[in-house]
Amino acid sequence: MNYEQKTKDLKMRDLFDKEFQQEMDDFFDYIDHEVLGKPKEDVVELVHEVDGVVVCEPVEDVLKREAK
């Protein structure tokens, strides 16, 4: 094997490793969100009292409701 072939092989290996890593990341994201039901992004939740009941809901929902 010459130097050019080794360089090409290393580039291919690097490309394969990056693609494989992305596939694994996508797979675990799928497991987290679709199978385990975790939210796709970090959701900040607000714990507060509504009509005498303590509830926990996303801050975005509270802000949308309060804006109306």
C-alpha positions in Angstrom: 0.0 0.0 0.0 1.3 3.4 -0.8 0.8 6.7 1.1 -2.0 7.9 -1.1 -4.0 4.7 -0.6 -3.5 4.9 3.2 -4.6 8.5 3.2 -7.7 7.6 1.2 -8.5 4.7 3.5 -8.2 7.0 6.6 -10.5 9.6 5.1 -13.0 6.9 4.3 -12.7 5.5 7.8 -13.2 9.0 9.2 -16.3 9.5 7.1 -17.7 6.1 8.0 -17.1 6.8 11.7 -19.0 10.2 11.5 -21.9 8.7 9.6 -22.1 5.7 12.0 -22.0 8.1 15.0 -24.8 10.2 13.5 -26.9 7.0 12.9 -26.4 5.9 16.5 -27.4 9.4 17.7 -30.5 9.4 15.6 -31.4 5.9 16.8 -31.1 6.8 20.5 -33.1 10.0 19.9 -35.8 7.9 18.3 -35.8 5.6 21.4 -35.9 8.5 23.8 -38.8 10.3 22.0 -40.9 7.7 20.3 -40.5 4.7 22.6 -39.9 6.3 26.0 -42.0 9.4 25.4 -39.4 11.9 26.4 -39.9 15.4 24.9 -37.8 16.3 21.9 -36.3 19.3 23.5 -35.8 20.5 27.0 -39.0 21.8 28.3 -39.0 24.2 31.3 -42.0 23.5 33.4 -43.7 25.7 35.9 -45.2 24.3 39.1 -48.0 26.6 40.3 -51.5 26.6 41.6 -54.6 26.8 39.4 -58.0 26.9 40.9 -56.6 25.5 44.2 -54.8 22.6 42.5 -51.0 22.4 42.1 -50.2 21.7 38.5 -47.0 21.3 36.5 -47.1 22.6 32.9 -44.6 24.0 30.3 -43.8 27.6 30.8 -44.6 28.2 27.1 -48.2 27.1 27.7 -48.6 29.4 30.7 -47.2 32.4 28.8 -49.5 31.7 25.8 -52.5 31.5 28.1 -51.5 34.6 30.1 -51.0 36.6 26.8 -54.7 36.1 25.8 
